Amino acid sequence: MTIEIVEEYEIADLNLIKLYMNSFPAVERRPIEKLNEMVKNDEKYHLYIVKENNSIIGFALVCELPDEKVSLLDYMVINDSFQRKGIGSKLLQYCIDSMQSKNFLGLLLEIQLEDVNDLDEQKIRKDRIHFYKKFGAKTFENVEYYIPPQSGNIAEKLHLMIIPFNEIDDFSKKSVEDIVRKMHLEIYDSKRMDLIEKTVQSLSDTIRLI
Protein backbone atom coordinates (compact mmCIF):
# COMPACT_ATOMS: atom_id res chain seq x y z
CA MET A 1 0.00 0.00 0.00
CA THR A 2 1.52 3.30 -1.15
CA ILE A 3 0.43 6.32 0.90
CA GLU A 4 1.04 9.88 -0.29
CA ILE A 5 0.20 13.14 1.51
CA VAL A 6 0.00 16.28 -0.61
CA GLU A 7 -1.28 19.82 -0.19
CA GLU A 8 -4.08 20.82 -2.53
CA TYR A 9 -6.04 24.04 -2.98
CA GLU A 10 -9.57 22.95 -3.78
CA ILE A 11 -12.17 20.49 -2.56
CA ALA A 12 -13.40 19.28 -5.94
CA ASP A 13 -12.87 15.51 -6.04
CA LEU A 14 -16.23 13.77 -5.57
CA ASN A 15 -14.73 11.17 -3.22
CA LEU A 16 -13.30 13.96 -1.07
CA ILE A 17 -16.63 15.77 -0.95
CA LYS A 18 -18.43 12.53 -0.04
CA LEU A 19 -15.89 11.78 2.70
CA TYR A 20 -16.36 15.26 4.16
CA MET A 21 -20.16 15.15 4.02
CA ASN A 22 -20.37 11.65 5.55
CA SER A 23 -17.78 12.16 8.28
CA PHE A 24 -19.01 15.30 10.03
CA PRO A 25 -22.48 16.19 11.35
CA ALA A 26 -24.28 19.18 9.86
CA VAL A 27 -23.64 21.22 13.00
CA GLU A 28 -19.88 21.01 12.26
CA ARG A 29 -19.86 21.24 8.45
CA ARG A 30 -19.12 24.50 6.74
CA PRO A 31 -20.25 24.88 3.11
CA ILE A 32 -17.84 23.43 0.55
CA GLU A 33 -17.81 26.83 -1.17
CA LYS A 34 -16.62 28.48 2.03
CA LEU A 35 -13.83 25.92 2.54
CA ASN A 36 -12.69 26.35 -1.05
CA GLU A 37 -12.63 30.11 -0.64
CA MET A 38 -10.41 29.64 2.41
CA VAL A 39 -7.87 27.26 0.88
CA LYS A 40 -7.73 29.02 -2.49
CA ASN A 41 -7.45 32.61 -1.33
CA ASP A 42 -5.81 32.60 2.10
CA GLU A 43 -2.34 31.21 2.68
CA LYS A 44 -3.17 30.56 6.36
CA TYR A 45 -5.39 27.60 5.39
CA HIS A 46 -3.87 24.28 4.36
CA LEU A 47 -5.70 21.30 2.86
CA TYR A 48 -3.67 18.11 3.19
CA ILE A 49 -4.91 15.16 1.14
CA VAL A 50 -4.06 11.49 1.77
CA LYS A 51 -3.94 9.31 -1.32
CA GLU A 52 -3.57 5.56 -1.72
CA ASN A 53 -2.74 4.55 -5.30
CA ASN A 54 -3.97 8.00 -6.39
CA SER A 55 -7.37 7.57 -4.64
CA ILE A 56 -8.27 10.01 -1.87
CA ILE A 57 -8.71 8.20 1.46
CA GLY A 58 -8.42 11.06 3.94
CA PHE A 59 -7.73 14.71 4.51
CA ALA A 60 -6.95 17.36 7.09
CA LEU A 61 -7.63 21.09 7.10
CA VAL A 62 -5.25 23.17 9.22
CA CYS A 63 -5.72 26.88 9.91
CA GLU A 64 -2.90 29.12 11.06
CA LEU A 65 -3.31 31.81 13.69
CA PRO A 66 0.06 33.51 13.17
CA ASP A 67 -0.51 36.39 15.61
CA GLU A 68 -1.19 33.86 18.37
CA LYS A 69 1.60 31.53 17.13
CA VAL A 70 -0.71 28.51 17.06
CA SER A 71 -2.68 26.62 14.44
CA LEU A 72 -5.99 24.74 14.52
CA LEU A 73 -6.66 21.22 13.27
CA ASP A 74 -10.02 22.18 11.82
CA TYR A 75 -10.94 18.83 10.27
CA MET A 76 -9.21 15.48 10.00
CA VAL A 77 -10.61 12.17 8.82
CA ILE A 78 -9.50 8.87 7.29
CA ASN A 79 -11.89 6.67 5.30
CA ASP A 80 -13.30 3.91 7.54
CA SER A 81 -11.79 1.20 5.33
CA PHE A 82 -8.29 2.53 5.97
CA GLN A 83 -8.49 3.22 9.70
CA ARG A 84 -6.30 1.48 12.30
CA LYS A 85 -3.48 1.14 9.79
CA GLY A 86 -1.36 4.03 11.03
CA ILE A 87 -2.51 6.39 8.27
CA GLY A 88 -4.20 8.82 10.65
CA SER A 89 -0.98 8.99 12.67
CA LYS A 90 1.01 9.77 9.53
CA LEU A 91 -1.42 12.52 8.56
CA LEU A 92 -1.41 14.08 12.01
CA GLN A 93 2.39 13.96 12.15
CA TYR A 94 2.49 15.63 8.74
CA CYS A 95 0.28 18.44 10.09
CA ILE A 96 2.46 18.78 13.18
CA ASP A 97 5.69 18.90 11.16
CA SER A 98 4.24 21.49 8.76
CA MET A 99 3.18 23.81 11.57
CA GLN A 100 6.22 23.20 13.76
CA SER A 101 8.42 24.42 10.91
CA LYS A 102 6.74 27.82 11.30
CA ASN A 103 7.92 28.10 14.92
CA PHE A 104 4.38 27.94 16.27
CA LEU A 105 3.66 26.98 19.88
CA GLY A 106 1.35 24.11 19.03
CA LEU A 107 -1.60 22.61 17.17
CA LEU A 108 -5.03 23.30 18.67
CA LEU A 109 -7.72 20.61 18.84
CA GLU A 110 -11.48 20.80 19.44
CA ILE A 111 -12.47 17.39 20.81
CA GLN A 112 -15.91 16.08 21.75
CA LEU A 113 -16.54 15.35 25.41
CA GLU A 114 -16.65 11.67 26.33
CA ASP A 115 -19.54 11.92 28.84
CA VAL A 116 -22.35 10.57 26.63
CA ASN A 117 -24.83 7.82 27.45
CA ASP A 118 -24.29 5.78 24.30
CA LEU A 119 -21.49 3.36 25.27
CA ASP A 120 -20.32 2.80 21.69
CA GLU A 121 -20.08 6.53 21.07
CA GLN A 122 -18.41 6.98 24.44
CA LYS A 123 -15.69 4.48 23.44
CA ILE A 124 -15.16 6.23 20.10
CA ARG A 125 -14.67 9.55 21.87
CA LYS A 126 -12.34 8.11 24.50
CA ASP A 127 -10.28 6.41 21.78
CA ARG A 128 -10.07 9.72 19.91
CA ILE A 129 -8.74 11.51 22.99
CA HIS A 130 -6.26 8.68 23.58
CA PHE A 131 -5.08 8.96 19.97
CA TYR A 132 -4.27 12.65 20.33
CA LYS A 133 -2.68 12.18 23.74
CA LYS A 134 -0.21 9.78 22.15
CA PHE A 135 1.06 12.85 20.30
CA GLY A 136 1.34 14.82 23.53
CA ALA A 137 -2.04 16.59 23.46
CA LYS A 138 -3.03 18.42 26.63
CA THR A 139 -6.28 20.05 27.75
CA PHE A 140 -6.74 23.68 28.69
CA GLU A 141 -7.84 23.19 32.31
CA ASN A 142 -11.38 24.29 33.28
CA VAL A 143 -12.00 26.14 30.01
CA GLU A 144 -15.68 26.16 29.02
CA TYR A 145 -15.33 26.00 25.25
CA TYR A 146 -18.21 25.93 22.74
CA ILE A 147 -17.88 25.47 18.99
CA PRO A 148 -20.06 27.79 16.87
CA PRO A 149 -22.81 25.67 15.26
CA GLN A 150 -22.89 25.63 11.46
CA SER A 151 -26.59 24.72 11.49
CA GLY A 152 -29.22 25.33 14.14
CA ASN A 153 -28.58 27.27 17.33
CA ILE A 154 -27.32 24.62 19.76
CA ALA A 155 -23.59 24.96 20.43
CA GLU A 156 -21.71 21.83 21.51
CA LYS A 157 -19.34 22.05 24.45
CA LEU A 158 -15.93 20.58 23.62
CA HIS A 159 -12.51 20.01 25.09
CA LEU A 160 -10.11 22.71 23.95
CA MET A 161 -6.76 20.94 23.63
CA ILE A 162 -3.33 21.56 22.16
CA ILE A 163 -0.41 19.47 20.97
CA PRO A 164 2.44 21.69 22.21
CA PHE A 165 5.60 21.81 20.14
CA ASN A 166 7.83 22.54 23.13
CA GLU A 167 7.66 22.52 26.91
CA ILE A 168 4.63 24.66 27.75
CA ASP A 169 2.87 24.35 31.10
CA ASP A 170 0.30 27.12 30.84
CA PHE A 171 -1.18 30.00 28.86
CA SER A 172 -2.23 33.43 30.10
CA LYS A 173 -5.89 34.41 30.18
CA LYS A 174 -5.30 36.98 27.45
CA SER A 175 -3.61 34.45 25.20
CA VAL A 176 -6.50 31.97 25.42
CA GLU A 177 -9.08 34.74 24.99
CA ASP A 178 -7.27 36.00 21.89
CA ILE A 179 -7.10 32.47 20.46
CA VAL A 180 -10.81 31.79 21.02
CA ARG A 181 -11.90 35.15 19.61
CA LYS A 182 -9.76 34.66 16.50
CA MET A 183 -11.08 31.12 15.95
CA HIS A 184 -14.72 32.15 16.29
CA LEU A 185 -14.58 35.42 14.38
CA GLU A 186 -12.13 34.58 11.60
CA ILE A 187 -12.13 30.81 11.10
CA TYR A 188 -15.81 30.17 11.84
CA ASP A 189 -17.03 33.63 10.83
CA SER A 190 -19.39 33.36 13.80
CA LYS A 191 -21.59 36.14 15.19
CA ARG A 192 -22.29 34.22 18.42
CA MET A 193 -20.57 36.58 20.84
CA ASP A 194 -22.38 34.82 23.69
CA LEU A 195 -20.27 31.70 23.10
CA ILE A 196 -17.04 33.68 23.27
CA GLU A 197 -18.19 35.35 26.48
CA LYS A 198 -19.04 31.99 28.06
CA THR A 199 -15.48 30.88 27.45
CA VAL A 200 -13.94 34.16 28.63
CA GLN A 201 -15.94 34.04 31.86
CA SER A 202 -14.55 30.58 32.61
CA LEU A 203 -10.91 31.65 32.27
CA SER A 204 -8.62 32.04 35.25
CA ASP A 205 -5.61 34.37 35.11
CA THR A 206 -3.40 31.42 34.18
CA ILE A 207 -4.72 28.35 32.35
CA ARG A 208 -2.77 25.15 33.00
CA LEU A 209 -2.29 22.45 30.40
CA ILE A 210 -3.19 19.07 31.89
Helices and strands as residue ranges (DSSP letters): E 3-8, H 14-23, H 32-41, E 45-52, E 55-65, E 70-78, G 80-82, H 87-100, E 106-112, H 119-133, E 138-139, E 145-147, E 156-164, E 170-172, H 173-182, I 183-187, H 193-202, E 206-208
